[in-house]
Amino acid sequence: MTLLPEGSVKEQQSGLTIERLFEGKLVIFTLSDMKRETVDAWIDACLGEMRICLETGRLLRVIQDLSHPAANHTPYSQKRGSEVTEAYPELKGYVAFILESSVEATRTQMFIRSQPHRYRVRDVFFDRDEAIIWIVQQSGLAST
């Protein structure tokens, strides 16, 4: 079961699904592959969301669902992903990553938790509902 509030909006592109919840205040990017065109669409959409948050003064609230078995990082996705990490360094917000449970994913979780970001709170989850609950509670969406 997935917690999707009424009125959620979905966009589908090749290998990428974008869901907008809570009147667009929470965006979930779900990848089903790491083809170059999927990665480009994903990163461009992430950067666009970050730019909108910065321009409107809204907190960044993003879930990156990388739990699909075919959504393993590639050298290209890591290179493009660093653009998101480095973009808009003072943009405040919350980012949750959903990974397929594995020893490597647990190491990633421990690494992310040990490396605080100055403005963006990040965490790793192995369950979509837990990620949604965390970001809703941490970012104050539960009270809006």
N, CA and C atoms as a LAMMPS dump frame, in Angstrom:
ITEM: TIMESTEP
0
ITEM: NUMBER OF ATOMS
432
ITEM: BOX BOUNDS ff ff ff
-5.0000000000000000e+02 5.0000000000000000e+02
-5.0000000000000000e+02 5.0000000000000000e+02
-5.0000000000000000e+02 5.0000000000000000e+02
ITEM: ATOMS id mol type element x y z
1 1 1 N 0.846 -1.185 0
2 1 2 C 0 0 0
3 1 3 C 0.885 1.239 0
4 2 1 N 0.514 2.217 -0.8
5 2 2 C 1.27 3.456 -0.856
6 2 3 C 0.379 4.605 -0.416
7 3 1 N 0.938 5.478 0.382
8 3 2 C 0.199 6.636 0.87
9 3 3 C 0.199 7.723 -0.191
10 4 1 N -0.87 7.83 -0.938
11 4 2 C -0.999 8.906 -1.907
12 4 3 C -2.252 9.692 -1.559
13 5 1 N -2.077 10.953 -1.2
14 5 2 C -3.259 11.743 -0.874
15 5 3 C -4.108 11.968 -2.117
16 6 1 N -5.367 12.247 -1.881
17 6 2 C -6.245 12.561 -2.998
18 6 3 C -5.686 13.762 -3.75
19 7 1 N -5.896 13.759 -5.058
20 7 2 C -5.444 14.886 -5.854
21 7 3 C -4.001 14.799 -6.284
22 8 1 N -3.376 13.623 -6.118
23 8 2 C -1.993 13.505 -6.573
24 8 3 C -1.975 13.506 -8.097
25 9 1 N -0.916 14.057 -8.664
26 9 2 C -0.787 14.19 -10.111
27 9 3 C 0.429 13.405 -10.557
28 10 1 N 0.26 12.616 -11.622
29 10 2 C 1.362 11.813 -12.144
30 10 3 C 1.687 12.22 -13.569
31 11 1 N 2.986 12.289 -13.866
32 11 2 C 3.478 12.46 -15.233
33 11 3 C 4.342 11.253 -15.53
34 12 1 N 4.264 10.734 -16.747
35 12 2 C 5.074 9.577 -17.108
36 12 3 C 5.912 9.925 -18.33
37 13 1 N 7.211 9.644 -18.221
38 13 2 C 8.122 9.756 -19.349
39 13 3 C 8.852 8.432 -19.432
40 14 1 N 9.6 8.225 -20.473
41 14 2 C 10.325 6.969 -20.63
42 14 3 C 11.205 6.692 -19.413
43 15 1 N 10.848 5.68 -18.618
44 15 2 C 11.653 5.296 -17.467
45 15 3 C 11.523 6.191 -16.249
46 16 1 N 10.719 7.241 -16.321
47 16 2 C 10.594 8.206 -15.225
48 16 3 C 9.126 8.52 -14.968
49 17 1 N 8.735 8.415 -13.715
50 17 2 C 7.404 8.848 -13.293
51 17 3 C 7.593 9.975 -12.288
52 18 1 N 6.837 11.046 -12.474
53 18 2 C 6.89 12.186 -11.558
54 18 3 C 5.511 12.326 -10.924
55 19 1 N 5.466 12.254 -9.604
56 19 2 C 4.215 12.408 -8.865
57 19 3 C 4.288 13.685 -8.046
58 20 1 N 3.217 14.458 -8.087
59 20 2 C 3.139 15.689 -7.306
60 20 3 C 2.006 15.528 -6.301
61 21 1 N 2.36 15.62 -5.032
62 21 2 C 1.406 15.432 -3.946
63 21 3 C 1.304 16.708 -3.125
64 22 1 N 0.274 16.78 -2.302
65 22 2 C 0.07 17.937 -1.42
66 22 3 C 0.127 19.24 -2.216
67 23 1 N -0.704 19.281 -3.258
68 23 2 C -0.802 20.47 -4.115
69 23 3 C 0.551 20.859 -4.697
70 24 1 N 1.361 19.86 -5.029
71 24 2 C 2.657 20.106 -5.655
72 24 3 C 3.785 20.407 -4.696
73 25 1 N 3.526 20.357 -3.396
74 25 2 C 4.57 20.683 -2.412
75 25 3 C 5.533 19.529 -2.166
76 26 1 N 5.168 18.325 -2.592
77 26 2 C 6.036 17.149 -2.484
78 26 3 C 6.094 16.49 -3.854
79 27 1 N 7.309 16.263 -4.334
80 27 2 C 7.492 15.645 -5.648
81 27 3 C 8.241 14.333 -5.468
82 28 1 N 7.717 13.283 -6.105
83 28 2 C 8.364 11.973 -6.073
84 28 3 C 8.819 11.633 -7.485
85 29 1 N 10.12 11.411 -7.63
86 29 2 C 10.699 10.971 -8.897
87 29 3 C 10.952 9.47 -8.777
88 30 1 N 10.322 8.673 -9.638
89 30 2 C 10.501 7.222 -9.624
90 30 3 C 11.14 6.798 -10.934
91 31 1 N 12.282 6.13 -10.822
92 31 2 C 12.997 5.672 -12.016
93 31 3 C 12.851 4.171 -12.169
94 32 1 N 12.61 3.734 -13.414
95 32 2 C 12.52 2.296 -13.681
96 32 3 C 13.691 1.809 -14.525
97 33 1 N 14.57 2.72 -14.906
98 33 2 C 15.807 2.345 -15.593
99 33 3 C 16.789 3.504 -15.482
100 34 1 N 18.001 3.289 -15.955
101 34 2 C 19.026 4.335 -15.934
102 34 3 C 19.562 4.596 -17.341
103 35 1 N 18.666 4.5 -18.325
104 35 2 C 19.069 4.855 -19.685
105 35 3 C 19.421 6.335 -19.706
106 36 1 N 20.267 6.692 -20.619
107 36 2 C 20.741 8.075 -20.714
108 36 3 C 19.587 9.077 -20.805
109 37 1 N 18.585 8.78 -21.645
110 37 2 C 17.463 9.714 -21.801
111 37 3 C 16.628 9.795 -20.522
112 38 1 N 16.531 8.699 -19.781
113 38 2 C 15.818 8.722 -18.499
114 38 3 C 16.571 9.581 -17.493
115 39 1 N 17.872 9.381 -17.415
116 39 2 C 18.703 10.155 -16.486
117 39 3 C 18.623 11.639 -16.823
118 40 1 N 18.71 11.977 -18.104
119 40 2 C 18.634 13.387 -18.506
120 40 3 C 17.289 14.003 -18.121
121 41 1 N 16.192 13.275 -18.377
122 41 2 C 14.861 13.789 -18.017
123 41 3 C 14.738 13.952 -16.504
124 42 1 N 15.262 12.995 -15.757
125 42 2 C 15.211 13.018 -14.288
126 42 3 C 15.983 14.208 -13.73
127 43 1 N 17.219 14.36 -14.159
128 43 2 C 18.059 15.44 -13.626
129 43 3 C 17.498 16.799 -14.022
130 44 1 N 17.057 16.934 -15.269
131 44 2 C 16.47 18.207 -15.706
132 44 3 C 15.224 18.544 -14.889
133 45 1 N 14.392 17.527 -14.6
134 45 2 C 13.189 17.757 -13.792
135 45 3 C 13.555 18.13 -12.357
136 46 1 N 14.561 17.474 -11.803
137 46 2 C 15.015 17.806 -10.44
138 46 3 C 15.519 19.243 -10.372
139 47 1 N 16.355 19.61 -11.319
140 47 2 C 16.893 20.978 -11.339
141 47 3 C 15.782 21.997 -11.523
142 48 1 N 14.788 21.664 -12.341
143 48 2 C 13.646 22.556 -12.531
144 48 3 C 12.852 22.735 -11.249
145 49 1 N 12.627 21.645 -10.53
146 49 2 C 11.908 21.715 -9.253
147 49 3 C 12.686 22.56 -8.244
148 50 1 N 13.992 22.381 -8.209
149 50 2 C 14.83 23.159 -7.29
150 50 3 C 14.765 24.646 -7.63
151 51 1 N 14.81 24.955 -8.912
152 51 2 C 14.75 26.358 -9.346
153 51 3 C 13.414 26.988 -8.934
154 52 1 N 12.316 26.252 -9.132
155 52 2 C 10.993 26.76 -8.748
156 52 3 C 10.936 27.016 -7.241
157 53 1 N 11.458 26.083 -6.454
158 53 2 C 11.46 26.266 -4.994
159 53 3 C 12.261 27.503 -4.603
160 54 1 N 13.397 27.679 -5.227
161 54 2 C 14.234 28.839 -4.92
162 54 3 C 13.522 30.137 -5.294
163 55 1 N 12.911 30.159 -6.48
164 55 2 C 12.24 31.377 -6.955
165 55 3 C 11.005 31.724 -6.13
166 56 1 N 10.316 30.712 -5.602
167 56 2 C 9.078 30.961 -4.855
168 56 3 C 9.276 30.966 -3.344
169 57 1 N 10.478 30.624 -2.891
170 57 2 C 10.746 30.581 -1.463
171 57 3 C 10.151 29.37 -0.766
172 58 1 N 9.796 28.351 -1.546
173 58 2 C 9.2 27.134 -0.991
174 58 3 C 10.288 26.14 -0.612
175 59 1 N 10.074 25.395 0.465
176 59 2 C 10.995 24.326 0.846
177 59 3 C 11.032 23.265 -0.246
178 60 1 N 12.202 22.727 -0.487
179 60 2 C 12.344 21.592 -1.397
180 60 3 C 11.899 20.341 -0.652
181 61 1 N 10.959 19.629 -1.225
182 61 2 C 10.491 18.359 -0.656
183 61 3 C 10.469 17.352 -1.793
184 62 1 N 11.472 16.476 -1.813
185 62 2 C 11.636 15.548 -2.93
186 62 3 C 11.918 14.146 -2.411
187 63 1 N 11.298 13.182 -3.057
188 63 2 C 11.624 11.776 -2.828
189 63 3 C 12.178 11.221 -4.131
190 64 1 N 13.356 10.628 -4.042
191 64 2 C 13.996 9.982 -5.192
192 64 3 C 13.815 8.477 -5.016
193 65 1 N 12.893 7.883 -5.766
194 65 2 C 12.635 6.447 -5.649
195 65 3 C 13.495 5.699 -6.66
196 66 1 N 14.58 5.12 -6.149
197 66 2 C 15.533 4.376 -6.973
198 66 3 C 15.488 2.895 -6.617
199 67 1 N 14.327 2.424 -6.173
200 67 2 C 14.212 1.056 -5.674
201 67 3 C 14.011 0.011 -6.769
202 68 1 N 13.719 0.437 -7.978
203 68 2 C 13.542 -0.527 -9.076
204 68 3 C 14.874 -1.214 -9.351
205 69 1 N 14.869 -2.534 -9.539
206 69 2 C 16.131 -3.25 -9.773
207 69 3 C 16.945 -2.72 -10.957
208 70 1 N 16.289 -2.137 -11.95
209 70 2 C 17.013 -1.611 -13.116
210 70 3 C 17.455 -0.162 -12.925
211 71 1 N 17.219 0.394 -11.744
212 71 2 C 17.578 1.795 -11.494
213 71 3 C 18.897 1.904 -10.741
214 72 1 N 19.821 1.018 -11.032
215 72 2 C 21.15 1.08 -10.415
216 72 3 C 21.953 2.215 -11.022
217 73 1 N 22.737 2.867 -10.181
218 73 2 C 23.544 3.983 -10.666
219 73 3 C 24.547 3.534 -11.711
220 74 1 N 24.777 4.409 -12.647
221 74 2 C 25.787 4.214 -13.686
222 74 3 C 26.774 5.366 -13.563
223 75 1 N 27.923 5.28 -14.193
224 75 2 C 28.836 6.431 -14.168
225 75 3 C 28.161 7.707 -14.685
226 76 1 N 27.328 7.57 -15.715
227 76 2 C 26.645 8.747 -16.258
228 76 3 C 25.641 9.318 -15.25
229 77 1 N 24.869 8.452 -14.591
230 77 2 C 23.884 8.961 -13.621
231 77 3 C 24.575 9.589 -12.417
232 78 1 N 25.725 9.055 -12.026
233 78 2 C 26.468 9.654 -10.914
234 78 3 C 26.999 11.029 -11.302
235 79 1 N 27.498 11.142 -12.531
236 79 2 C 28.005 12.442 -13.005
237 79 3 C 26.874 13.467 -13.055
238 80 1 N 25.745 13.087 -13.664
239 80 2 C 24.618 14.016 -13.753
240 80 3 C 24.015 14.286 -12.373
241 81 1 N 23.987 13.266 -11.518
242 81 2 C 23.442 13.437 -10.174
243 81 3 C 24.208 14.449 -9.348
244 82 1 N 25.503 14.553 -9.595
245 82 2 C 26.304 15.538 -8.856
246 82 3 C 25.868 16.96 -9.193
247 83 1 N 25.271 17.155 -10.373
248 83 2 C 24.749 18.485 -10.722
249 83 3 C 23.651 18.893 -9.743
250 84 1 N 22.808 17.943 -9.377
251 84 2 C 21.719 18.223 -8.438
252 84 3 C 22.28 18.509 -7.052
253 85 1 N 23.241 17.706 -6.634
254 85 2 C 23.843 17.883 -5.311
255 85 3 C 24.485 19.26 -5.178
256 86 1 N 25.119 19.721 -6.243
257 86 2 C 25.849 20.991 -6.2
258 86 3 C 24.986 22.203 -6.539
259 87 1 N 23.821 21.985 -7.128
260 87 2 C 22.972 23.105 -7.55
261 87 3 C 22.311 23.775 -6.349
262 88 1 N 22.181 25.063 -6.434
263 88 2 C 21.452 25.848 -5.434
264 88 3 C 21.843 25.446 -4.008
265 89 1 N 23.098 25.628 -3.641
266 89 2 C 23.593 25.118 -2.351
267 89 3 C 22.86 25.664 -1.128
268 90 1 N 22.228 26.825 -1.237
269 90 2 C 21.549 27.395 -0.069
270 90 3 C 20.048 27.11 -0.055
271 91 1 N 19.569 26.313 -1.005
272 91 2 C 18.154 25.94 -1.038
273 91 3 C 17.861 24.981 0.114
274 92 1 N 16.924 25.369 0.949
275 92 2 C 16.572 24.542 2.108
276 92 3 C 15.518 23.515 1.711
277 93 1 N 15.61 22.343 2.344
278 93 2 C 14.601 21.344 2.053
279 93 3 C 14.919 19.976 2.597
280 94 1 N 14.147 19.022 2.118
281 94 2 C 14.213 17.636 2.574
282 94 3 C 14.232 16.725 1.358
283 95 1 N 15.146 15.755 1.383
284 95 2 C 15.273 14.8 0.282
285 95 3 C 15.341 13.398 0.869
286 96 1 N 14.45 12.534 0.404
287 96 2 C 14.462 11.128 0.813
288 96 3 C 14.813 10.282 -0.402
289 97 1 N 15.671 9.311 -0.188
290 97 2 C 16.033 8.356 -1.231
291 97 3 C 15.434 7.009 -0.855
292 98 1 N 14.768 6.365 -1.805
293 98 2 C 14.258 5.012 -1.581
294 98 3 C 15.116 4.072 -2.413
295 99 1 N 15.743 3.122 -1.736
296 99 2 C 16.616 2.162 -2.401
297 99 3 C 16.103 0.751 -2.156
298 100 1 N 16.469 -0.148 -3.053
299 100 2 C 16.184 -1.56 -2.838
300 100 3 C 17.075 -2.029 -1.692
301 101 1 N 16.502 -2.728 -0.744
302 101 2 C 17.256 -3.157 0.43
303 101 3 C 18.383 -4.114 0.041
304 102 1 N 19.6 -3.759 0.467
305 102 2 C 20.783 -4.582 0.21
306 102 3 C 21.883 -4.119 1.161
307 103 1 N 22.955 -4.871 1.21
308 103 2 C 24.091 -4.475 2.045
309 103 3 C 24.641 -3.139 1.558
310 104 1 N 24.772 -2.993 0.242
311 104 2 C 25.288 -1.739 -0.316
312 104 3 C 24.36 -0.567 0.007
313 105 1 N 23.056 -0.793 -0.077
314 105 2 C 22.099 0.272 0.232
315 105 3 C 22.172 0.667 1.707
316 106 1 N 22.399 -0.303 2.576
317 106 2 C 22.556 -0.004 4.002
318 106 3 C 23.806 0.84 4.228
319 107 1 N 24.873 0.539 3.511
320 107 2 C 26.089 1.368 3.598
321 107 3 C 25.795 2.788 3.115
322 108 1 N 25.051 2.896 2.026
323 108 2 C 24.676 4.218 1.509
324 108 3 C 23.86 4.968 2.552
325 109 1 N 22.93 4.278 3.19
326 109 2 C 22.108 4.893 4.231
327 109 3 C 22.98 5.433 5.365
328 110 1 N 23.928 4.627 5.815
329 110 2 C 24.814 5.064 6.905
330 110 3 C 25.674 6.251 6.464
331 111 1 N 26.147 6.233 5.221
332 111 2 C 26.967 7.33 4.717
333 111 3 C 26.158 8.626 4.66
334 112 1 N 24.969 8.569 4.08
335 112 2 C 24.113 9.767 3.968
336 112 3 C 23.813 10.328 5.355
337 113 1 N 23.503 9.461 6.291
338 113 2 C 23.176 9.917 7.645
339 113 3 C 24.382 10.517 8.356
340 114 1 N 25.582 10.102 7.968
341 114 2 C 26.793 10.627 8.621
342 114 3 C 27.326 11.892 7.954
343 115 1 N 26.734 12.289 6.833
344 115 2 C 27.197 13.451 6.076
345 115 3 C 26.096 14.506 6.01
346 116 1 N 25.881 15.247 7.068
347 116 2 C 24.804 16.239 7.028
348 116 3 C 25.084 17.326 5.995
349 117 1 N 24.026 17.756 5.342
350 117 2 C 24.1 18.859 4.384
351 117 3 C 23.695 20.118 5.136
352 118 1 N 24.328 21.204 4.824
353 118 2 C 24.083 22.438 5.576
354 118 3 C 22.628 22.904 5.49
355 119 1 N 22.012 22.762 4.328
356 119 2 C 20.666 23.3 4.145
357 119 3 C 19.601 22.249 3.843
358 120 1 N 20.006 21.092 3.329
359 120 2 C 19.025 20.072 2.97
360 120 3 C 19.198 18.835 3.857
361 121 1 N 18.1 18.426 4.477
362 121 2 C 18.099 17.225 5.304
363 121 3 C 17.826 16.043 4.376
364 122 1 N 18.675 15.016 4.471
365 122 2 C 18.553 13.861 3.578
366 122 3 C 18.513 12.577 4.398
367 123 1 N 17.816 11.587 3.862
368 123 2 C 17.818 10.272 4.501
369 123 3 C 17.514 9.216 3.449
370 124 1 N 17.811 7.971 3.8
371 124 2 C 17.619 6.833 2.902
372 124 3 C 16.628 5.873 3.541
373 125 1 N 15.722 5.364 2.714
374 125 2 C 14.694 4.433 3.177
375 125 3 C 14.628 3.242 2.236
376 126 1 N 14.041 2.166 2.731
377 126 2 C 13.842 0.966 1.923
378 126 3 C 12.359 0.713 1.699
379 127 1 N 11.527 1.638 2.146
380 127 2 C 10.079 1.519 2.042
381 127 3 C 9.5 2.881 1.655
382 128 1 N 8.667 2.894 0.637
383 128 2 C 8.103 4.139 0.111
384 128 3 C 7.246 4.864 1.15
385 129 1 N 6.395 4.119 1.842
386 129 2 C 5.529 4.761 2.837
387 129 3 C 6.338 5.419 3.948
388 130 1 N 7.405 4.756 4.388
389 130 2 C 8.259 5.346 5.424
390 130 3 C 8.884 6.648 4.935
391 131 1 N 9.297 6.678 3.682
392 131 2 C 9.893 7.899 3.124
393 131 3 C 8.867 9.023 3.07
394 132 1 N 7.652 8.701 2.638
395 132 2 C 6.603 9.723 2.563
396 132 3 C 6.274 10.245 3.959
397 133 1 N 6.086 9.341 4.914
398 133 2 C 5.772 9.758 6.287
399 133 3 C 6.889 10.638 6.842
400 134 1 N 8.14 10.234 6.64
401 134 2 C 9.284 11.005 7.148
402 134 3 C 9.286 12.416 6.582
403 135 1 N 9.168 12.54 5.262
404 135 2 C 9.284 13.869 4.65
405 135 3 C 8.084 14.741 5.02
406 136 1 N 6.905 14.143 5.137
407 136 2 C 5.714 14.901 5.537
408 136 3 C 5.88 15.421 6.963
409 137 1 N 6.334 14.564 7.865
410 137 2 C 6.5 14.979 9.262
411 137 3 C 7.658 15.954 9.434
412 138 1 N 8.797 15.665 8.838
413 138 2 C 9.984 16.504 9.005
414 138 3 C 9.806 17.895 8.406
415 139 1 N 9.112 17.963 7.283
416 139 2 C 9.03 19.24 6.569
417 139 3 C 7.805 20.062 6.929
418 140 1 N 6.966 19.546 7.815
419 140 2 C 5.8 20.312 8.231
420 140 3 C 4.596 20.189 7.322
421 141 1 N 4.625 19.282 6.35
422 141 2 C 3.466 19.118 5.468
423 141 3 C 2.254 18.582 6.214
424 142 1 N 2.487 17.854 7.283
425 142 2 C 1.381 17.27 8.045
426 142 3 C 0.494 18.35 8.653
427 143 1 N 1.05 19.53 8.864
428 143 2 C 0.277 20.599 9.507
429 143 3 C -0.246 21.632 8.519
430 144 1 N 0.035 21.442 7.211
431 144 2 C -0.453 22.432 6.233
432 144 3 C -1.722 21.987 5.577
